[in-house]
Amino acid sequence: MEFKAKRFGELSGSEVYEILKARSAVFMLEQNIRCLDPDGVDYNCLHCFFEENGAVAAYLRAYPDSGKIRIGRVLTRTRGQGHGRMIMERGIKAARDAFGNLTVTVDAQKHAEEFYRKLGFETVSGEFLEEGVIHVRMELK
């Protein structure tokens, strides 16, 4: 697997296609989340992903927001192989290299709260509903 971290304008057409395909497969098909995924935020993001045989195996996007780095759209196409931890560790480093050593924030699906906690994130909000899924805001200082 090859790690890539690119701004939107640096992505090839096939990379954009594979990113959107992976996000649709995980969030729309697996998790049944119904929203307009290409939300306009992607243009300002650093897109971090592991590519394997031309396909996106793990992904996240990061962007500066109110003096913090916001991470979102975190996904893996395989489970139980450590790809989630790998994309978060490499993505956080790439985001801090790009945007500065800032606090990292993520709106975590409630069922993934422990995953983020193991990476050093702390819960900083109560539960809230986003796109029909219960989330909590978490931060890594």
Phi and psi in radians as a Rosetta constraint file:
Dihedral C 1 N 2 CA 2 C 2 CIRCULARHARMONIC -1.945 0.35
Dihedral N 2 CA 2 C 2 N 3 CIRCULARHARMONIC 2.256 0.35
Dihedral C 2 N 3 CA 3 C 3 CIRCULARHARMONIC -1.492 0.35
Dihedral N 3 CA 3 C 3 N 4 CIRCULARHARMONIC 2.372 0.35
Dihedral C 3 N 4 CA 4 C 4 CIRCULARHARMONIC -2.315 0.35
Dihedral N 4 CA 4 C 4 N 5 CIRCULARHARMONIC 2.483 0.35
Dihedral C 4 N 5 CA 5 C 5 CIRCULARHARMONIC -2.362 0.35
Dihedral N 5 CA 5 C 5 N 6 CIRCULARHARMONIC 1.967 0.35
Dihedral C 5 N 6 CA 6 C 6 CIRCULARHARMONIC -2.417 0.35
Dihedral N 6 CA 6 C 6 N 7 CIRCULARHARMONIC 2.527 0.35
Dihedral C 6 N 7 CA 7 C 7 CIRCULARHARMONIC -1.261 0.35
Dihedral N 7 CA 7 C 7 N 8 CIRCULARHARMONIC 2.806 0.35
Dihedral C 7 N 8 CA 8 C 8 CIRCULARHARMONIC -0.947 0.35
Dihedral N 8 CA 8 C 8 N 9 CIRCULARHARMONIC -0.805 0.35
Dihedral C 8 N 9 CA 9 C 9 CIRCULARHARMONIC -1.154 0.35
Dihedral N 9 CA 9 C 9 N 10 CIRCULARHARMONIC -0.257 0.35
Dihedral C 9 N 10 CA 10 C 10 CIRCULARHARMONIC -1.574 0.35
Dihedral N 10 CA 10 C 10 N 11 CIRCULARHARMONIC -0.253 0.35
Dihedral C 10 N 11 CA 11 C 11 CIRCULARHARMONIC -1.266 0.35
Dihedral N 11 CA 11 C 11 N 12 CIRCULARHARMONIC 2.469 0.35
Dihedral C 11 N 12 CA 12 C 12 CIRCULARHARMONIC -1.368 0.35
Dihedral N 12 CA 12 C 12 N 13 CIRCULARHARMONIC 2.886 0.35
Dihedral C 12 N 13 CA 13 C 13 CIRCULARHARMONIC -1.031 0.35
Dihedral N 13 CA 13 C 13 N 14 CIRCULARHARMONIC -0.719 0.35
Dihedral C 13 N 14 CA 14 C 14 CIRCULARHARMONIC -1.216 0.35
Dihedral N 14 CA 14 C 14 N 15 CIRCULARHARMONIC -0.574 0.35
Dihedral C 14 N 15 CA 15 C 15 CIRCULARHARMONIC -1.160 0.35
Dihedral N 15 CA 15 C 15 N 16 CIRCULARHARMONIC -0.758 0.35
Dihedral C 15 N 16 CA 16 C 16 CIRCULARHARMONIC -1.039 0.35
Dihedral N 16 CA 16 C 16 N 17 CIRCULARHARMONIC -0.803 0.35
Dihedral C 16 N 17 CA 17 C 17 CIRCULARHARMONIC -1.024 0.35
Dihedral N 17 CA 17 C 17 N 18 CIRCULARHARMONIC -0.835 0.35
Dihedral C 17 N 18 CA 18 C 18 CIRCULARHARMONIC -1.161 0.35
Dihedral N 18 CA 18 C 18 N 19 CIRCULARHARMONIC -0.632 0.35
Dihedral C 18 N 19 CA 19 C 19 CIRCULARHARMONIC -1.107 0.35
Dihedral N 19 CA 19 C 19 N 20 CIRCULARHARMONIC -0.869 0.35
Dihedral C 19 N 20 CA 20 C 20 CIRCULARHARMONIC -1.131 0.35
Dihedral N 20 CA 20 C 20 N 21 CIRCULARHARMONIC -0.626 0.35
Dihedral C 20 N 21 CA 21 C 21 CIRCULARHARMONIC -1.116 0.35
Dihedral N 21 CA 21 C 21 N 22 CIRCULARHARMONIC -0.776 0.35
Dihedral C 21 N 22 CA 22 C 22 CIRCULARHARMONIC -1.133 0.35
Dihedral N 22 CA 22 C 22 N 23 CIRCULARHARMONIC -0.765 0.35
Dihedral C 22 N 23 CA 23 C 23 CIRCULARHARMONIC -1.102 0.35
Dihedral N 23 CA 23 C 23 N 24 CIRCULARHARMONIC -0.709 0.35
Dihedral C 23 N 24 CA 24 C 24 CIRCULARHARMONIC -1.131 0.35
Dihedral N 24 CA 24 C 24 N 25 CIRCULARHARMONIC -0.758 0.35
Dihedral C 24 N 25 CA 25 C 25 CIRCULARHARMONIC -1.076 0.35
Dihedral N 25 CA 25 C 25 N 26 CIRCULARHARMONIC -0.750 0.35
Dihedral C 25 N 26 CA 26 C 26 CIRCULARHARMONIC -1.372 0.35
Dihedral N 26 CA 26 C 26 N 27 CIRCULARHARMONIC -0.939 0.35
Dihedral C 26 N 27 CA 27 C 27 CIRCULARHARMONIC -1.395 0.35
Dihedral N 27 CA 27 C 27 N 28 CIRCULARHARMONIC -0.688 0.35
Dihedral C 27 N 28 CA 28 C 28 CIRCULARHARMONIC -1.504 0.35
Dihedral N 28 CA 28 C 28 N 29 CIRCULARHARMONIC -0.856 0.35
Dihedral C 28 N 29 CA 29 C 29 CIRCULARHARMONIC -1.421 0.35
Dihedral N 29 CA 29 C 29 N 30 CIRCULARHARMONIC -0.868 0.35
Dihedral C 29 N 30 CA 30 C 30 CIRCULARHARMONIC -1.290 0.35
Dihedral N 30 CA 30 C 30 N 31 CIRCULARHARMONIC -0.791 0.35
Dihedral C 30 N 31 CA 31 C 31 CIRCULARHARMONIC -1.737 0.35
Dihedral N 31 CA 31 C 31 N 32 CIRCULARHARMONIC -0.068 0.35
Dihedral C 31 N 32 CA 32 C 32 CIRCULARHARMONIC 1.002 0.35
Dihedral N 32 CA 32 C 32 N 33 CIRCULARHARMONIC 0.623 0.35
Dihedral C 32 N 33 CA 33 C 33 CIRCULARHARMONIC -1.525 0.35
Dihedral N 33 CA 33 C 33 N 34 CIRCULARHARMONIC 2.165 0.35
Dihedral C 33 N 34 CA 34 C 34 CIRCULARHARMONIC -1.904 0.35
Dihedral N 34 CA 34 C 34 N 35 CIRCULARHARMONIC 1.764 0.35
Dihedral C 34 N 35 CA 35 C 35 CIRCULARHARMONIC -2.701 0.35
Dihedral N 35 CA 35 C 35 N 36 CIRCULARHARMONIC 2.902 0.35
Dihedral C 35 N 36 CA 36 C 36 CIRCULARHARMONIC -1.395 0.35
Dihedral N 36 CA 36 C 36 N 37 CIRCULARHARMONIC 1.786 0.35
Dihedral C 36 N 37 CA 37 C 37 CIRCULARHARMONIC -1.142 0.35
Dihedral N 37 CA 37 C 37 N 38 CIRCULARHARMONIC -0.856 0.35
Dihedral C 37 N 38 CA 38 C 38 CIRCULARHARMONIC -1.243 0.35
Dihedral N 38 CA 38 C 38 N 39 CIRCULARHARMONIC 1.593 0.35
Dihedral C 38 N 39 CA 39 C 39 CIRCULARHARMONIC -1.719 0.35
Dihedral N 39 CA 39 C 39 N 40 CIRCULARHARMONIC 0.125 0.35
Dihedral C 39 N 40 CA 40 C 40 CIRCULARHARMONIC 1.570 0.35
Dihedral N 40 CA 40 C 40 N 41 CIRCULARHARMONIC -0.317 0.35
Dihedral C 40 N 41 CA 41 C 41 CIRCULARHARMONIC -1.263 0.35
Dihedral N 41 CA 41 C 41 N 42 CIRCULARHARMONIC -0.528 0.35
Dihedral C 41 N 42 CA 42 C 42 CIRCULARHARMONIC -0.925 0.35
Dihedral N 42 CA 42 C 42 N 43 CIRCULARHARMONIC -0.565 0.35
Dihedral C 42 N 43 CA 43 C 43 CIRCULARHARMONIC -1.053 0.35
Dihedral N 43 CA 43 C 43 N 44 CIRCULARHARMONIC -0.502 0.35
Dihedral C 43 N 44 CA 44 C 44 CIRCULARHARMONIC -1.775 0.35
Dihedral N 44 CA 44 C 44 N 45 CIRCULARHARMONIC 0.172 0.35
Dihedral C 44 N 45 CA 45 C 45 CIRCULARHARMONIC -1.757 0.35
Dihedral N 45 CA 45 C 45 N 46 CIRCULARHARMONIC 2.758 0.35
Dihedral C 45 N 46 CA 46 C 46 CIRCULARHARMONIC -1.670 0.35
Dihedral N 46 CA 46 C 46 N 47 CIRCULARHARMONIC 2.137 0.35
Dihedral C 46 N 47 CA 47 C 47 CIRCULARHARMONIC -1.746 0.35
Dihedral N 47 CA 47 C 47 N 48 CIRCULARHARMONIC 2.053 0.35
Dihedral C 47 N 48 CA 48 C 48 CIRCULARHARMONIC -1.968 0.35
Dihedral N 48 CA 48 C 48 N 49 CIRCULARHARMONIC 2.265 0.35
Dihedral C 48 N 49 CA 49 C 49 CIRCULARHARMONIC -2.743 0.35
Dihedral N 49 CA 49 C 49 N 50 CIRCULARHARMONIC 2.707 0.35
Dihedral C 49 N 50 CA 50 C 50 CIRCULARHARMONIC -1.774 0.35
Dihedral N 50 CA 50 C 50 N 51 CIRCULARHARMONIC 2.258 0.35
Dihedral C 50 N 51 CA 51 C 51 CIRCULARHARMONIC -1.936 0.35
Dihedral N 51 CA 51 C 51 N 52 CIRCULARHARMONIC 2.351 0.35
Dihedral C 51 N 52 CA 52 C 52 CIRCULARHARMONIC -2.394 0.35
Dihedral N 52 CA 52 C 52 N 53 CIRCULARHARMONIC 2.095 0.35
Dihedral C 52 N 53 CA 53 C 53 CIRCULARHARMONIC 0.918 0.35
Dihedral N 53 CA 53 C 53 N 54 CIRCULARHARMONIC 0.709 0.35
Dihedral C 53 N 54 CA 54 C 54 CIRCULARHARMONIC 1.431 0.35
Dihedral N 54 CA 54 C 54 N 55 CIRCULARHARMONIC -0.091 0.35
Dihedral C 54 N 55 CA 55 C 55 CIRCULARHARMONIC -1.900 0.35
Dihedral N 55 CA 55 C 55 N 56 CIRCULARHARMONIC 2.691 0.35
Dihedral C 55 N 56 CA 56 C 56 CIRCULARHARMONIC -1.425 0.35
Dihedral N 56 CA 56 C 56 N 57 CIRCULARHARMONIC 2.092 0.35
Dihedral C 56 N 57 CA 57 C 57 CIRCULARHARMONIC -1.645 0.35
Dihedral N 57 CA 57 C 57 N 58 CIRCULARHARMONIC -0.540 0.35
Dihedral C 57 N 58 CA 58 C 58 CIRCULARHARMONIC -2.687 0.35
Dihedral N 58 CA 58 C 58 N 59 CIRCULARHARMONIC 2.615 0.35
Dihedral C 58 N 59 CA 59 C 59 CIRCULARHARMONIC -2.714 0.35
Dihedral N 59 CA 59 C 59 N 60 CIRCULARHARMONIC 2.640 0.35
Dihedral C 59 N 60 CA 60 C 60 CIRCULARHARMONIC -2.712 0.35
Dihedral N 60 CA 60 C 60 N 61 CIRCULARHARMONIC 2.787 0.35
Dihedral C 60 N 61 CA 61 C 61 CIRCULARHARMONIC -2.111 0.35
Dihedral N 61 CA 61 C 61 N 62 CIRCULARHARMONIC 2.581 0.35
Dihedral C 61 N 62 CA 62 C 62 CIRCULARHARMONIC -2.385 0.35
Dihedral N 62 CA 62 C 62 N 63 CIRCULARHARMONIC 2.513 0.35
Dihedral C 62 N 63 CA 63 C 63 CIRCULARHARMONIC -2.734 0.35
Dihedral N 63 CA 63 C 63 N 64 CIRCULARHARMONIC 2.669 0.35
Dihedral C 63 N 64 CA 64 C 64 CIRCULARHARMONIC -1.283 0.35
Dihedral N 64 CA 64 C 64 N 65 CIRCULARHARMONIC 2.433 0.35
Dihedral C 64 N 65 CA 65 C 65 CIRCULARHARMONIC -2.667 0.35
Dihedral N 65 CA 65 C 65 N 66 CIRCULARHARMONIC 1.929 0.35
Dihedral C 65 N 66 CA 66 C 66 CIRCULARHARMONIC 0.943 0.35
Dihedral N 66 CA 66 C 66 N 67 CIRCULARHARMONIC 0.801 0.35
Dihedral C 66 N 67 CA 67 C 67 CIRCULARHARMONIC 1.365 0.35
Dihedral N 67 CA 67 C 67 N 68 CIRCULARHARMONIC 0.186 0.35
Dihedral C 67 N 68 CA 68 C 68 CIRCULARHARMONIC -2.286 0.35
Dihedral N 68 CA 68 C 68 N 69 CIRCULARHARMONIC 2.944 0.35
Dihedral C 68 N 69 CA 69 C 69 CIRCULARHARMONIC -1.773 0.35
Dihedral N 69 CA 69 C 69 N 70 CIRCULARHARMONIC 2.134 0.35
Dihedral C 69 N 70 CA 70 C 70 CIRCULARHARMONIC -1.745 0.35
Dihedral N 70 CA 70 C 70 N 71 CIRCULARHARMONIC 2.267 0.35
Dihedral C 70 N 71 CA 71 C 71 CIRCULARHARMONIC -1.961 0.35
Dihedral N 71 CA 71 C 71 N 72 CIRCULARHARMONIC 2.421 0.35
Dihedral C 71 N 72 CA 72 C 72 CIRCULARHARMONIC -2.679 0.35
Dihedral N 72 CA 72 C 72 N 73 CIRCULARHARMONIC 3.105 0.35
Dihedral C 72 N 73 CA 73 C 73 CIRCULARHARMONIC 0.966 0.35
Dihedral N 73 CA 73 C 73 N 74 CIRCULARHARMONIC 0.622 0.35
Dihedral C 73 N 74 CA 74 C 74 CIRCULARHARMONIC -1.254 0.35
Dihedral N 74 CA 74 C 74 N 75 CIRCULARHARMONIC 2.258 0.35
Dihedral C 74 N 75 CA 75 C 75 CIRCULARHARMONIC -2.679 0.35
Dihedral N 75 CA 75 C 75 N 76 CIRCULARHARMONIC 2.734 0.35
Dihedral C 75 N 76 CA 76 C 76 CIRCULARHARMONIC -2.323 0.35
Dihedral N 76 CA 76 C 76 N 77 CIRCULARHARMONIC 2.566 0.35
Dihedral C 76 N 77 CA 77 C 77 CIRCULARHARMONIC -1.589 0.35
Dihedral N 77 CA 77 C 77 N 78 CIRCULARHARMONIC -0.242 0.35
Dihedral C 77 N 78 CA 78 C 78 CIRCULARHARMONIC -2.164 0.35
Dihedral N 78 CA 78 C 78 N 79 CIRCULARHARMONIC 2.598 0.35
Dihedral C 78 N 79 CA 79 C 79 CIRCULARHARMONIC -1.986 0.35
Dihedral N 79 CA 79 C 79 N 80 CIRCULARHARMONIC 2.621 0.35
Dihedral C 79 N 80 CA 80 C 80 CIRCULARHARMONIC 1.309 0.35
Dihedral N 80 CA 80 C 80 N 81 CIRCULARHARMONIC 0.249 0.35
Dihedral C 80 N 81 CA 81 C 81 CIRCULARHARMONIC -2.003 0.35
Dihedral N 81 CA 81 C 81 N 82 CIRCULARHARMONIC 0.126 0.35
Dihedral C 81 N 82 CA 82 C 82 CIRCULARHARMONIC 1.429 0.35
Dihedral N 82 CA 82 C 82 N 83 CIRCULARHARMONIC 0.119 0.35
Dihedral C 82 N 83 CA 83 C 83 CIRCULARHARMONIC -1.184 0.35
Dihedral N 83 CA 83 C 83 N 84 CIRCULARHARMONIC -0.536 0.35
Dihedral C 83 N 84 CA 84 C 84 CIRCULARHARMONIC -1.109 0.35
Dihedral N 84 CA 84 C 84 N 85 CIRCULARHARMONIC -0.847 0.35
Dihedral C 84 N 85 CA 85 C 85 CIRCULARHARMONIC -1.082 0.35
Dihedral N 85 CA 85 C 85 N 86 CIRCULARHARMONIC -0.770 0.35
Dihedral C 85 N 86 CA 86 C 86 CIRCULARHARMONIC -1.072 0.35
Dihedral N 86 CA 86 C 86 N 87 CIRCULARHARMONIC -0.791 0.35
Dihedral C 86 N 87 CA 87 C 87 CIRCULARHARMONIC -1.201 0.35
Dihedral N 87 CA 87 C 87 N 88 CIRCULARHARMONIC -0.624 0.35
Dihedral C 87 N 88 CA 88 C 88 CIRCULARHARMONIC -1.173 0.35
Dihedral N 88 CA 88 C 88 N 89 CIRCULARHARMONIC -0.827 0.35
Dihedral C 88 N 89 CA 89 C 89 CIRCULARHARMONIC -1.085 0.35
Dihedral N 89 CA 89 C 89 N 90 CIRCULARHARMONIC -0.843 0.35
Dihedral C 89 N 90 CA 90 C 90 CIRCULARHARMONIC -1.217 0.35
Dihedral N 90 CA 90 C 90 N 91 CIRCULARHARMONIC -0.660 0.35
Dihedral C 90 N 91 CA 91 C 91 CIRCULARHARMONIC -1.163 0.35
Dihedral N 91 CA 91 C 91 N 92 CIRCULARHARMONIC -0.726 0.35
Dihedral C 91 N 92 CA 92 C 92 CIRCULARHARMONIC -1.106 0.35
Dihedral N 92 CA 92 C 92 N 93 CIRCULARHARMONIC -0.760 0.35
Dihedral C 92 N 93 CA 93 C 93 CIRCULARHARMONIC -1.083 0.35
Dihedral N 93 CA 93 C 93 N 94 CIRCULARHARMONIC -0.801 0.35
Dihedral C 93 N 94 CA 94 C 94 CIRCULARHARMONIC -1.108 0.35
Dihedral N 94 CA 94 C 94 N 95 CIRCULARHARMONIC -0.711 0.35
Dihedral C 94 N 95 CA 95 C 95 CIRCULARHARMONIC -1.149 0.35
Dihedral N 95 CA 95 C 95 N 96 CIRCULARHARMONIC -0.735 0.35
Dihedral C 95 N 96 CA 96 C 96 CIRCULARHARMONIC -1.198 0.35
Dihedral N 96 CA 96 C 96 N 97 CIRCULARHARMONIC -0.602 0.35
Dihedral C 96 N 97 CA 97 C 97 CIRCULARHARMONIC -1.103 0.35
Dihedral N 97 CA 97 C 97 N 98 CIRCULARHARMONIC -0.653 0.35
Dihedral C 97 N 98 CA 98 C 98 CIRCULARHARMONIC -1.408 0.35
Dihedral N 98 CA 98 C 98 N 99 CIRCULARHARMONIC -0.669 0.35
Dihedral C 98 N 99 CA 99 C 99 CIRCULARHARMONIC -2.030 0.35
Dihedral N 99 CA 99 C 99 N 100 CIRCULARHARMONIC -0.121 0.35
Dihedral C 99 N 100 CA 100 C 100 CIRCULARHARMONIC 1.893 0.35
Dihedral N 100 CA 100 C 100 N 101 CIRCULARHARMONIC 2.843 0.35
Dihedral C 100 N 101 CA 101 C 101 CIRCULARHARMONIC -1.387 0.35
Dihedral N 101 CA 101 C 101 N 102 CIRCULARHARMONIC 1.253 0.35
Dihedral C 101 N 102 CA 102 C 102 CIRCULARHARMONIC -1.814 0.35
Dihedral N 102 CA 102 C 102 N 103 CIRCULARHARMONIC 2.871 0.35
Dihedral C 102 N 103 CA 103 C 103 CIRCULARHARMONIC -1.062 0.35
Dihedral N 103 CA 103 C 103 N 104 CIRCULARHARMONIC 2.396 0.35
Dihedral C 103 N 104 CA 104 C 104 CIRCULARHARMONIC -1.797 0.35
Dihedral N 104 CA 104 C 104 N 105 CIRCULARHARMONIC 2.324 0.35
Dihedral C 104 N 105 CA 105 C 105 CIRCULARHARMONIC -2.171 0.35
Dihedral N 105 CA 105 C 105 N 106 CIRCULARHARMONIC 2.550 0.35
Dihedral C 105 N 106 CA 106 C 106 CIRCULARHARMONIC -2.489 0.35
Dihedral N 106 CA 106 C 106 N 107 CIRCULARHARMONIC 2.411 0.35
Dihedral C 106 N 107 CA 107 C 107 CIRCULARHARMONIC -1.582 0.35
Dihedral N 107 CA 107 C 107 N 108 CIRCULARHARMONIC 1.731 0.35
Dihedral C 107 N 108 CA 108 C 108 CIRCULARHARMONIC -1.582 0.35
Dihedral N 108 CA 108 C 108 N 109 CIRCULARHARMONIC 2.382 0.35
Dihedral C 108 N 109 CA 109 C 109 CIRCULARHARMONIC -1.064 0.35
Dihedral N 109 CA 109 C 109 N 110 CIRCULARHARMONIC 2.408 0.35
Dihedral C 109 N 110 CA 110 C 110 CIRCULARHARMONIC -0.915 0.35
Dihedral N 110 CA 110 C 110 N 111 CIRCULARHARMONIC -0.704 0.35
Dihedral C 110 N 111 CA 111 C 111 CIRCULARHARMONIC -1.174 0.35
Dihedral N 111 CA 111 C 111 N 112 CIRCULARHARMONIC -0.301 0.35
Dihedral C 111 N 112 CA 112 C 112 CIRCULARHARMONIC -1.741 0.35
Dihedral N 112 CA 112 C 112 N 113 CIRCULARHARMONIC 0.083 0.35
Dihedral C 112 N 113 CA 113 C 113 CIRCULARHARMONIC -0.984 0.35
Dihedral N 113 CA 113 C 113 N 114 CIRCULARHARMONIC -0.759 0.35
Dihedral C 113 N 114 CA 114 C 114 CIRCULARHARMONIC -1.144 0.35
Dihedral N 114 CA 114 C 114 N 115 CIRCULARHARMONIC -0.640 0.35
Dihedral C 114 N 115 CA 115 C 115 CIRCULARHARMONIC -0.989 0.35
Dihedral N 115 CA 115 C 115 N 116 CIRCULARHARMONIC -0.861 0.35
Dihedral C 115 N 116 CA 116 C 116 CIRCULARHARMONIC -1.194 0.35
Dihedral N 116 CA 116 C 116 N 117 CIRCULARHARMONIC -0.631 0.35
Dihedral C 116 N 117 CA 117 C 117 CIRCULARHARMONIC -1.044 0.35
Dihedral N 117 CA 117 C 117 N 118 CIRCULARHARMONIC -0.704 0.35
Dihedral C 117 N 118 CA 118 C 118 CIRCULARHARMONIC -1.126 0.35
Dihedral N 118 CA 118 C 118 N 119 CIRCULARHARMONIC -0.370 0.35
Dihedral C 118 N 119 CA 119 C 119 CIRCULARHARMONIC -1.558 0.35
Dihedral N 119 CA 119 C 119 N 120 CIRCULARHARMONIC -0.029 0.35
Dihedral C 119 N 120 CA 120 C 120 CIRCULARHARMONIC 1.822 0.35
Dihedral N 120 CA 120 C 120 N 121 CIRCULARHARMONIC 0.027 0.35
Dihedral C 120 N 121 CA 121 C 121 CIRCULARHARMONIC -1.330 0.35
Dihedral N 121 CA 121 C 121 N 122 CIRCULARHARMONIC 2.608 0.35
Dihedral C 121 N 122 CA 122 C 122 CIRCULARHARMONIC -2.084 0.35
Dihedral N 122 CA 122 C 122 N 123 CIRCULARHARMONIC 2.459 0.35
Dihedral C 122 N 123 CA 123 C 123 CIRCULARHARMONIC -1.276 0.35
Dihedral N 123 CA 123 C 123 N 124 CIRCULARHARMONIC 2.256 0.35
Dihedral C 123 N 124 CA 124 C 124 CIRCULARHARMONIC -2.147 0.35
Dihedral N 124 CA 124 C 124 N 125 CIRCULARHARMONIC 0.184 0.35
Dihedral C 124 N 125 CA 125 C 125 CIRCULARHARMONIC -2.549 0.35
Dihedral N 125 CA 125 C 125 N 126 CIRCULARHARMONIC 2.953 0.35
Dihedral C 125 N 126 CA 126 C 126 CIRCULARHARMONIC -1.433 0.35
Dihedral N 126 CA 126 C 126 N 127 CIRCULARHARMONIC -3.113 0.35
Dihedral C 126 N 127 CA 127 C 127 CIRCULARHARMONIC -1.272 0.35
Dihedral N 127 CA 127 C 127 N 128 CIRCULARHARMONIC 2.523 0.35
Dihedral C 127 N 128 CA 128 C 128 CIRCULARHARMONIC -2.546 0.35
Dihedral N 128 CA 128 C 128 N 129 CIRCULARHARMONIC 2.750 0.35
Dihedral C 128 N 129 CA 129 C 129 CIRCULARHARMONIC -1.678 0.35
Dihedral N 129 CA 129 C 129 N 130 CIRCULARHARMONIC 2.234 0.35
Dihedral C 129 N 130 CA 130 C 130 CIRCULARHARMONIC -2.353 0.35
Dihedral N 130 CA 130 C 130 N 131 CIRCULARHARMONIC 2.092 0.35
Dihedral C 130 N 131 CA 131 C 131 CIRCULARHARMONIC 0.920 0.35
Dihedral N 131 CA 131 C 131 N 132 CIRCULARHARMONIC 0.648 0.35
Dihedral C 131 N 132 CA 132 C 132 CIRCULARHARMONIC 1.392 0.35
Dihedral N 132 CA 132 C 132 N 133 CIRCULARHARMONIC 0.119 0.35
Dihedral C 132 N 133 CA 133 C 133 CIRCULARHARMONIC -2.111 0.35
Dihedral N 133 CA 133 C 133 N 134 CIRCULARHARMONIC 2.384 0.35
Dihedral C 133 N 134 CA 134 C 134 CIRCULARHARMONIC -1.266 0.35
Dihedral N 134 CA 134 C 134 N 135 CIRCULARHARMONIC 2.270 0.35
Dihedral C 134 N 135 CA 135 C 135 CIRCULARHARMONIC -2.229 0.35
Dihedral N 135 CA 135 C 135 N 136 CIRCULARHARMONIC 2.883 0.35
Dihedral C 135 N 136 CA 136 C 136 CIRCULARHARMONIC -2.377 0.35
Dihedral N 136 CA 136 C 136 N 137 CIRCULARHARMONIC 2.572 0.35
Dihedral C 136 N 137 CA 137 C 137 CIRCULARHARMONIC -1.511 0.35
Dihedral N 137 CA 137 C 137 N 138 CIRCULARHARMONIC 2.363 0.35
Dihedral C 137 N 138 CA 138 C 138 CIRCULARHARMONIC -2.288 0.35
Dihedral N 138 CA 138 C 138 N 139 CIRCULARHARMONIC 2.645 0.35
Dihedral C 138 N 139 CA 139 C 139 CIRCULARHARMONIC -2.330 0.35
Dihedral N 139 CA 139 C 139 N 140 CIRCULARHARMONIC 2.579 0.35
Dihedral C 139 N 140 CA 140 C 140 CIRCULARHARMONIC -2.109 0.35
Dihedral N 140 CA 140 C 140 N 141 CIRCULARHARMONIC 1.973 0.35
